[in-house]
Amino acid sequence: MNNEKTTDLCIQPPLSNAEIAADAGYSILTYSSLTKFRNCRRKYKHDVIDLLSSAEKSEALWIGSIFHNAVEAFYNHLLAGGFADQFDFAAWLLQNCDLNLSEEKMQTYLLLLSMLEGYVATWTKSDDDGFGQIADDQLEYLYLEPQFIHKIRNPETNSPSRSFLMAGAVDGVVRLRGTNNIFIKEMKTAAMVDGSYLDRLWADFQSMLYARYLSDILPECVSGECKIVGVIYDITEKSRIARKQGETQEKFEERLAGYKTQKTIDKHTEAGPKPAEDWNHFHERMKAQYADGSKFHRSIIYFSEDQLAQIDSEVWEATQQLLDAKRRDKWSMNSSQCYAFNRPCLFVELCKQDGHMDDILSSRFEAKIPFRELDFNRFDFNFKGEGFFAESKKVVDVQTDVCNDPDPAPGNIGDDLPF
């Protein structure tokens, strides 16, 4: 892998386990990096090559990340022999996140606590007869947080790339009870889940990409017992205070501050000032919103063979374009992405400066740890076959009667082809 920087940026990136892949002679592609390159090559360069990360974190992404990590910790608790009602989400949030019981962060803390308690009540439980087992009326959990690396092949010649490997991690792998159908399991949080949001899920390139590559290396699929046929999304809706129609940003921030400091919000009602809601009432209101299950949605999407087959062509084409961009050190900017999703791109100010960016770099960015969601120390880059499946947890389930190999092969499965 060519690890040279193509810029004179003043931020020195930290060492990371991505260097393991570099030592093996490969560049790593993930869904995230591939999507950035396809959407805007300049953004890919700043993010993946220059390793720039914003010093300011989005609150929406921050809440989603905490929620995801807390649910993962809960499942690990079950696998370690605990029961659902024994896991203390309140203590976990205070110990593992930048949260406290101050006025500033109390609202976020109570919102997350309500979301997590509602999620557990809606989707999971500990099996009374099977200590530490995960039970779900619909799904049999096979793996939690598995990771993989996979060869990228030219679909026309079947030759593997000598420059790139695909890597990824999924929230889980599950089987629909009573069938041989395996699904990728993904957990999402969203501000609003409506028909438009659900309609867009069928085109989720990330899940299709994971399904395509895991189909080659997942032990249950390689054995021929089961088949990955789609993705199951468990979506949690986030309660939020949003701007009202016609409300200025200044008035919105004033109203939001009023919620957070428990002060009067509406002083113009006939009954006089509206009393502030104390935190106990706020917590009870949030718990009630998440207790009835209406903010939790499960959507099942099936993939067609044509959709999965198209993945190979799209990924290979992207690798060839990426090699060309690296060779010529040309990273074009896609201006249509500068304000996508009604918010500015992280690097828009950097692009405006057209290379004169030392002041911006020092004030707005910090060095990024590449591929921090992956643990390359778990990978064998000398694998044989199509890829390497790094299972983190093999889930034991008393109701499993199909695809339940208690000690599956590690995933070095397939032909013995050199790179």
N, C-alpha and C positions, 0 to 999 in steps of 0.2 A: 504494500500500500504506500502510495506517495503521501507522506505526512507533512509536506512542506506547506507553509502558509502562503497564500497568494496576495497578502496585504501587509502593510506596515502598521497594523493596529498596535496600540500601546498597552493593551490588556494581555497579560500572560495567562493562558488557560492552565488550570490545575492538572496534575497527573490524574489519570483515570484508568479503569480497567479496560477501556476501549483500546488501549495500547496492546493488549493481548491479541486482539484481532489484527492489529498492524504488524505485530511480530510474525503472525501467521501468513502475512502477505495479502490481506484482503481489506477492502473498504466495506463497512457495514451499511446496509440500507435497512431502514425501518419504514413502517407506514408513514410515520410523521415526517421523516426526512424526504421520502419519496413525494409526498403530497406537497411539501414546501417547494421542491424543485419543479413539480408540474405547474404549480400555481404562480410562482415567481422565483426565477433563478437567483435574483439578487437577494431575496429573503433567505434562500437556501444557503448562499455563501455566508451571509452574516451569522446565520444560526448554526450551521453544521461545520463550516470550515473555520470561520473566525471565532466561533464558540462564544457568542455574545448573548447575554440574558439580561432582561430588565431588572433594575434594582428595586422597582416597585412591582408588587404582585397584584393581579386582578383579584378582587374580593370574591367574585363569582367562581373563578377557577380555584381559589384557595379553599372555599367552602366545599366544592366538589371533591377536591383532593383529600381533605380531612375526612369527609364522609366515606370515601372509597377506602382509605387506609383503616378507618375504624371498623368497617364491615369485614375487611380482611383479617384484622386482629380478632374479631369475634369468631370467625370461622376457624382460625388457628386455635383459639381457646377451645372450641368444640372438639377439634381433632386431637388436642392434648388431653382430653378426658373430661372437659367441663360441660356444664349444661347451660342452656340459654339464659335462665334466670340467675345464673351465678356471675355473669359478666357485667361488670360495673362500667357502663359507658361514661358516666359522670366523672369517675376517677381517671379513666383513660384519656378523656379530652383534656383534663387539667394537667396530666403528666406528660402527654406526648405532643401537645400542640401549643402554639403561642396564644393560649387562651387563659383568662383568669376571670375572677368575679368582679372586676371593675365595672363601672358604669359604661365605659367605652365598649367593652367586649361582652357584656352580659347578654345582650340580645342575640348575638351570633352563637354564643355558648348554649343558650336555651333552645334556639332554633335547631341546632345540630342535635342536641340531646333528644328533642321530640322526634326529629326525622329518624334517628337511629332506633329509638325504642319502637316507633311505628313500623319500621322496616322489619325488625325481628318478629314482631307480632304478626305481620302480614305473611312473610315468606318462610320463616325458618322456625325450627324447634329442635330440642334435643330428644332423641328417641329414649323413652323411659326404660326400654329393655336393653338398649345397646349403648353402653357408656361412651360418650363422646362422639356418637354418630350423628350425621346430619340427615334430617328427614324433611321431605317435601312431597306434597301430595301428587305433584306432576312430574318432578324431575328426580333422577338419580344422579348424584354428583360423582363424577369420576376423578377429576383433577381440579385442584385449586391453584391459580397463579402459575400455570406451566409456562416455560419459555422454550424457544426453539431457534435454531439456525438452519438454513436450507440453501442448497445450491440454486442459482438462477441459471436457467437454461435457455439457449436459443431455440425457439419453438420450431424453426425450420430445419435445423441440423441436429438438434438435441445435444449440442456441445455445451458444457458448463462454462460459465463466465470465469475468467482467470483473475478478475478484478474485484468482484462483488459477491457478498453473501447477503441473503435476506435474514433478518432476525426480528423477533417479536415476542410479546408476552400477552396472554389473554387472561381475563378475570377467572374463567373456569371452562371446563369441558363437562357437559352433562348428557345424559340419555333420557329421552322421553319414556316414561315408565310403560312397560308392556310392548315396547318396540325395539328394533335394532337401530333406530335413528339417533345419531349423535348430533349435538348442537354445540356451537361456540356459545358461551354464556358471557354476556357483557352487561355491566352495570353503568347506568348513566344518571345524571341529575340534570334537570331542565327547569327553567323559570316557568314555562308553560307547556303542557302536553295536550295538544289538540289534534284534530284530523290532519292538518297540514304537517305537523311535526311527525306524526306516525307515517304519513304517506312518503316522507323523505327517507325513511329507514331502509326501504328496499334497495336504495342506491348506495348504501354504506360500503364504500370500497374497502375500508379497513377489515370488516368482518369477512368479506369475500376473499380478501388476500390471505387472511389467517386460515380460513377453511381450506383454501387451495393447497397451501403448503403443509398444514397439519395432516391432511388426508394421506400424504405420502409417508409420514413418519410416526403418527400416533399408533401405538401398539395394537389397539383394538381394530383400527382400520387396516393396517398391514396384514393382520391375521385373516381378514376377510369377514370377520363376524359382524362388524358394524360399519356404518358409513356416515360421514358428516353431510348433513342435508340442509343445514341452515344455521341461523343464529337466533338466540332468545335474548331479548332485552328486558331487563328489569329496570324500569325508569322511575325515579323518585322526583316528584315535583317540589320545587323549593318555594316556600312562602316568601314573599318579598314586598317591600314598600317601593312602588314604582312611581314615576312622574305621572301626574294626571294630565289629561289633554288640556293644552293651553297653559300649563304651569311652567314658569321659568325655572331654570336650573337653580337660581338663587333661592326662590321660594321653596323648591323641592328640598334643597339641602337644609333650609331652616326647619321645614316640617320633619325631615329625617332626624335632625338633632333633637327635636322635641320628643320624638319617640324614645331616643336613646337616653335622654336625661330625665324622662318621666315628667315632663312639664306639660302645660296646657297646650293642646293642639288646635282646637277650634274654639275661638272666643266669640263667635258670631251666631250662636244658636239662641233661640228664644228663651231657652232654659238657663242661659248664662254660660259661663265658662264650663267646658267639659273637663271633669276630673281626670288627672293623669292615671294611666294604668300602671299599677305596680308590677314588679317582676313576677310575683306569684301568680297574679291573674294572667299575665302574658304567657307564662309557661303553661298554665292550665288551658288557655285558649289554643296554643300551639299543639299541645298533646291531644286535644279534642279534634283538631283538624287532621292529625295523622293517625288517630285511633280507628277511624271508620274505614280506612283502606282506600279512600277515594283519591289520595295523592300518590298511590303506587300503581303502576301500570306494567303489565307483562305483554310483550308483543313478540310473536313468533313469525320469522321471515324464512321462507324456503328459497334455496338457490337452485337455479337451473344449471344443467351441465354446460350449456353455452356460456353462461356468466363466468363460471369457474375457469373454463378453457381460455377465455379472453384475458384472464389475469396474466398468463405467461407472455402473451404478445405485448401487453401494455408495460409490464415490468421490464422486459428485455429492451423495448424501444427506449424507455426512460434511461436505462443504463448506457445505451449508446450515445444518447444526447448528453448525458452527464460526463462521459469520457471526453466528448468533444469540447464541452465547456471547460473542463479542467485543462485539457491540452492547450486551448487557445486563451485560457484565463479570461473568458468573456461571460459575464453574468448579467443578462438583460433584465430590466425591470418591467414588470407587468403593472402598469398604472391602474388597471381596473381592480387590483387587489389592495391598493393603498388605503382604501376606506371600506373594505368589504365588511359585511355584517354591521354596518352603521357605526363603526369605530375605527380609529386610525391604526394602521399596522404598527407594530412595535418599532420598526426601523424607519418609519416615514421621515422623521427629522434627520436621520442619518443620510437618507437618500437626497433630501433637500440640499444638504451641504455639499453634495457632489465630491466627497472625498476629504473635505476640510473638517475633520470631525473630532479632533483631540478633546476639545472642551465638552462636547456632547458625550463622548465615551466615558470620560472621567466622572461625569455627574449623573448619567442615566443608566449606565450599564455596568455589569459585573461579569467576571469570567464564569462560563458555564461548564458544568461537568457533563460531558457527552454520554448519551445513552444511560442515564442514571437509573432508568427503570429496569435495566437488564443487569444481570450478574454474570459477566463473561467468565468468571472463575468456575462457573458450573458447566461450562461448555468444553467439549473436546474438539478443537479445531482440526484435528487429524482424523475426524470421523470418516467412515466408509459408508457408501450408500448415498441417499439423497439428502440426509440432514441428521441433526442431533436433537432429540427431544429431552429437555431437562425438566423432569417432573419435580415439582416442589412438594406436593402432597398427593398421595394416592388415597382417595377417600374410601373408607369402609362403610358399607351401607347394608343393613340387614335384609333389605328388600331386593337386593341385587340378585338377579338370576340369569342375566345375559351380560356378556362383556365384563365379567368380574374375575379377572386374573389377579390373584392376591399378590403376585410378585412379578409384574410385567417386565419384559426385556427393556433395557435402557434406551432403545431407540436407534442404535447403530444397525439399521436394518436396510437391506437393499443390495444393489450390485456393488462390486468392488471396483469402482472406477476412479482413477486418479484425477486430480484437478488439472 
